Amino acid sequence: MLVTSPRSVRFGNLSLADARLVAIDRAPVERVEEFDQAGPFCVLADVTRRRTTIRVEREPPDAAWPAEPLLQLGAQAELVVHASPAAADAALVRLSATCVLVAVDHRLDARPALQTLTFIAVSPAGDSDPLSVTHNTRLEAP
């Protein structure tokens, strides 16, 4: 899922108001593939373990030194993204997940420079999707 121009992004109490895009990727960590003796093609495939990675791309804040306290690697908090297909609040969607910050990268060849925050979404029990999607919601106060 790709959210271009999110309305708001928040990690814990930290507003990431300058976010340009949010990318939500799902990838297998462990998969099963089985083959039959009858031929060379796979007869069963399954993804038994999954990872949800969320990347937030933004312009780095001017006053980022010293580093923002919640942008320390390993920090865990709720990541909340509000998005809508247009500027109207009618179709506002809220995406949220408990996340751990695993990387902070910078692209200096872009103008202006870009900062990418990479999070891994964690499930509270391991058997439920860590990403929650709520439609027709209201924008939360910062």
N, C-alpha and C positions, 0 to 999 in steps of 0.2 A: 504494500500500500504506500502510496506517495501522496503526501499532503504538501502542496505548494502554497505559499503565503498563508500559514496558519494564523488564525485570529489571535490566539494566545498560547503560550507554552510556559509551563511552570514545573520546576523540579523541587519538591519540598516547598520551602518558603521562598525560593529564589525564582523571580520572574525572568524568563528568557524572552523578553518582549521583542528582541531584535532577530528572532528566528526567521530564517528565509524558507526553510523546508524541513519536513520530517519524513524520514523513510523508515518503514516498518518492514523488516525482512524476516521470513521464517525459513529455517534451514534444518535439514536432518542432522542429528548428531550420531544417531545409530539407525541403520536401516537393514531390513531383511529382504533378500532376494533368493528365490528358489527356482531351480530348473528341473525339468523332467528329463528322463532318459530318451524320450521320444523325439527330442529336437533341441536346437540351440537357443530357443527363445525362453525368456523368463515366464513362468507360469504363476508366480505369486510375488508381490512386492508390498512392503509395508514400511512405515516409518514408526519405529518404536520409541524413539527419544527425539525431542525437538528443541530448538533454540529460537527464541524470538529476540531479534536484535533491533534496537531503535536508534537511529542516528538523527541528531538535530544539527543542522548547519546554520550558522549565524555569523554576523560580524562580531569580532571580539570586542568586548567593552573597552572603552578608553582607560578606565580606572581599574584594570584587572590585577594590579599589583598592589598589595600582596594578593595572592590567588583567593578567589571567592571561596569561603569555607565549605560550601556544599559541592564544589567542583574538585574535590580531592578524590583520587582513584579509590574505589572501594566504597564510596559514599552510597547509602541506600535511602531512597525516599520514593514518594509517589510522583510519577511523571504524568502530567495532565496536559493534553492538547485539545484545544477547541478549534474546529474547522467548519467552514461552510462553503458551498459551491459559489456563493455570491456574497455580497456585503450584507445581505439580509440575515436577521437572526432566526427567521422561520425554519430554516433547515440546518440549524446549528447542531453539530455532532461533537460529543465529548469522548475522547479516547483516554483511557487511564490504565496505568500498570505500576506495580511496585517494581522499581528498577535499581540496578547497581551500575554506577559509572565505571566503565572498564578502560576507556581511552579518551584522551583529549589531543586532537591533532590540529595543525595549522597549515593552511595553504597560503604561502606568501606570494606566489606568482599571480594570484587573483587580485583584482583591484575592485573594491577594497579587499584586504586580507580576509580569509574565511577560517572560522574555527568549527571543527566537527566534534561533537560530543557523542560518544558511542556508549549505549546502555544495553545491558542484558535484562530482559524482563523476567521476573521470578514469580513462580506460582506459589500461593500460600500452602497448598497441600501436595502439589506435584501432579494431581490428577485433573486439574482444571486449567483452562486457558488463562494465562496471566494478563491478557489484554481484554479490557472491558470497553464496550462500545455502547454509548447511550445516544439515541436520536432525539431531536427536538428538545434540547436542553437549554439552559440559560448560561450566559457567560458569567464566570465567577469573579468576584471582586479580587483585585490583586492583593 
